[in-house]
């Protein structure tokens, strides 16, 4: 088992502008940009998140059919998190037992576990705010009229 950071996919390195050919394996597989089919077993909220995520990832060029399972797990964790959050909001973070003890609502644990899964998979796809700041796009930037007014 190796220590240190996990290597980023070449596509993400290129988007971030940090790709160096000499530091990458020539044997790294490249997958055609294509949107995988949405699994039938996803819940309704997860399916909506699937549509949103696949559109974003396709635009970034970071999606392939082989990523169906991790993306589906991300979407299902998203639904699990929202469902647990709604239950915690309705029932409260804790409750009193028959003996009068304060007990944490089990939905809080479900919510925390789903959030952990979400964040781990989000990092794998480069979806965290810190990775967003490093992404460079080849698309032309839209003109900012306010910047032009300030700079003259």
Backbone torsions as a table, in degrees:
resi	resn	phi	psi	omega
1	UNK	NA	126.2	-178.6
2	UNK	-86.0	152.6	177.8
3	UNK	-103.3	164.9	178.9
4	UNK	99.3	-171.1	-178.4
5	UNK	-70.0	150.9	172.4
6	UNK	-74.1	141.9	177.7
7	UNK	-67.9	140.4	177.3
8	UNK	-83.2	148.5	174.3
9	UNK	-61.4	147.5	-178.8
10	UNK	-55.0	-40.0	-179.1
11	UNK	-57.9	-43.4	179.3
12	UNK	-67.3	-39.9	177.8
13	UNK	-60.5	-40.9	179.1
14	UNK	-66.1	-40.7	177.9
15	UNK	-64.4	-36.7	-179.8
16	UNK	-78.1	-14.2	-178.5
17	UNK	79.9	20.3	-177.6
18	UNK	-115.3	13.6	-178.0
19	UNK	-70.7	131.6	174.1
20	UNK	-130.9	112.8	-174.5
21	UNK	-56.2	-36.5	-177.9
22	UNK	-66.5	-17.3	-177.9
23	UNK	-102.8	5.7	-178.0
24	UNK	-113.8	149.7	177.6
25	UNK	-77.7	135.7	177.4
26	UNK	-72.2	-13.6	-177.5
27	UNK	-91.6	1.8	179.7
28	UNK	-64.8	127.3	-179.3
29	UNK	-69.7	143.8	174.7
30	UNK	-114.5	133.2	-178.9
31	UNK	-110.7	143.9	177.6
32	UNK	-67.7	136.4	177.5
33	UNK	-66.6	113.7	-180.0
34	UNK	-157.1	145.4	-178.3
35	UNK	-88.1	123.2	177.4
36	UNK	-71.1	160.0	177.4
37	UNK	-71.1	142.4	177.7
38	UNK	-71.5	125.7	180.0
39	UNK	-63.7	143.9	-179.7
40	UNK	-66.2	-27.8	-173.7
41	UNK	-78.0	-5.9	177.8
42	UNK	-71.0	145.4	176.0
43	UNK	-74.0	174.3	-176.6
44	UNK	-61.6	-45.3	179.9
45	UNK	-66.0	-40.8	179.6
46	UNK	-63.7	-36.3	178.4
47	UNK	-66.3	-38.0	176.1
48	UNK	-64.6	-41.4	177.8
49	UNK	-66.1	-35.6	176.3
50	UNK	-57.8	-47.8	-179.5
51	UNK	-62.0	-43.3	-179.7
52	UNK	-65.0	-46.8	-176.6
53	UNK	-68.5	-42.8	-178.4
54	UNK	-64.4	-35.8	177.7
55	UNK	-64.2	-45.1	-179.8
56	UNK	-66.1	-45.7	-177.7
57	UNK	-68.2	-33.9	177.9
58	UNK	-66.7	-42.1	179.0
59	UNK	-61.8	-34.6	178.6
60	UNK	-82.3	-13.7	-178.9
61	UNK	76.8	26.0	-177.1
62	UNK	-113.5	36.5	-179.0
63	UNK	-135.1	144.2	176.9
64	UNK	-150.8	159.4	-178.2
65	UNK	-57.9	-30.2	-177.9
66	UNK	-67.3	-17.5	-179.4
67	UNK	-89.5	14.1	-177.3
68	UNK	-57.2	-48.4	-174.4
69	UNK	-67.3	-51.0	179.5
70	UNK	-61.5	-35.8	178.6
71	UNK	-68.4	-40.1	177.6
72	UNK	-64.0	-41.0	177.8
73	UNK	-63.7	-39.1	175.9
74	UNK	-59.8	-49.3	-177.1
75	UNK	-64.5	-40.5	179.2
76	UNK	-68.3	-38.1	176.3
77	UNK	-63.2	-36.2	176.9
78	UNK	-61.2	-46.7	178.5
79	UNK	-64.3	-43.3	179.1
80	UNK	-59.5	-42.1	180.0
81	UNK	-62.7	-48.9	-178.6
82	UNK	-64.1	-38.7	179.2
83	UNK	-65.2	-46.6	179.4
84	UNK	-64.2	-40.3	179.1
85	UNK	-61.1	-44.0	178.5
86	UNK	-62.0	-41.7	178.7
87	UNK	-64.8	-40.1	178.5
88	UNK	-65.7	-39.5	178.3
89	UNK	-65.1	-37.5	180.0
90	UNK	-74.4	-43.4	-172.5
91	UNK	-97.8	-17.1	-177.5
92	UNK	95.3	162.9	-178.7
93	UNK	-72.5	-31.0	-179.8
94	UNK	-141.8	171.2	178.3
95	UNK	-148.6	166.4	178.9
96	UNK	-94.4	132.6	177.4
97	UNK	-77.6	176.2	178.3
98	UNK	-60.6	-28.2	-178.9
99	UNK	-90.4	1.6	177.1
100	UNK	91.3	4.8	179.1
101	UNK	-80.7	143.8	176.1
102	UNK	-81.3	124.1	-177.1
103	UNK	-125.7	137.5	178.6
104	UNK	-69.9	137.1	176.0
105	UNK	-62.4	128.8	-180.0
106	UNK	-59.9	-23.2	178.6
107	UNK	-64.8	-23.4	177.7
108	UNK	-63.9	-42.4	177.2
109	UNK	-63.9	-41.2	177.8
110	UNK	-60.8	-43.5	-180.0
111	UNK	-61.8	-45.5	-179.5
112	UNK	-65.5	-41.8	179.4
113	UNK	-64.8	-42.6	179.1
114	UNK	-63.7	-39.1	178.2
115	UNK	-64.6	-39.7	177.0
116	UNK	-59.8	-47.4	179.7
117	UNK	-61.8	-45.2	178.9
118	UNK	-55.4	-49.6	-176.3
119	UNK	-67.7	-38.9	179.1
120	UNK	-63.7	-43.8	-179.6
121	UNK	-73.0	-35.1	178.1
122	UNK	-60.2	-39.4	177.9
123	UNK	-64.9	-39.8	179.3
124	UNK	-61.3	-34.9	179.6
125	UNK	-91.4	-0.3	-179.6
126	UNK	72.3	38.8	-174.1
127	UNK	-103.2	5.7	-178.3
128	UNK	-81.9	156.9	-179.2
129	UNK	-57.9	-37.0	-179.2
130	UNK	-66.1	-37.3	179.2
131	UNK	-74.5	-28.1	178.8
132	UNK	-63.1	-36.2	-178.2
133	UNK	-68.9	-20.1	-179.1
134	UNK	-93.8	-7.5	-177.1
135	UNK	-76.4	131.0	175.3
136	UNK	-113.4	137.4	-178.5
137	UNK	-112.2	145.8	175.4
138	UNK	-81.8	-10.3	-178.9
139	UNK	-71.4	141.4	178.2
140	UNK	-65.7	140.0	179.5
141	UNK	-75.2	144.7	175.9
142	UNK	-71.5	143.5	178.6
143	UNK	-68.1	137.3	179.2
144	UNK	-101.3	105.5	-176.5
145	UNK	-63.4	-30.3	180.0
146	UNK	-69.7	-38.7	178.1
147	UNK	-63.8	-41.6	178.8
148	UNK	-63.8	-37.9	178.6
149	UNK	-66.2	-38.6	-177.6
150	UNK	-74.2	-37.2	-176.8
151	UNK	-90.0	-8.7	173.8
152	UNK	95.6	NA	NA
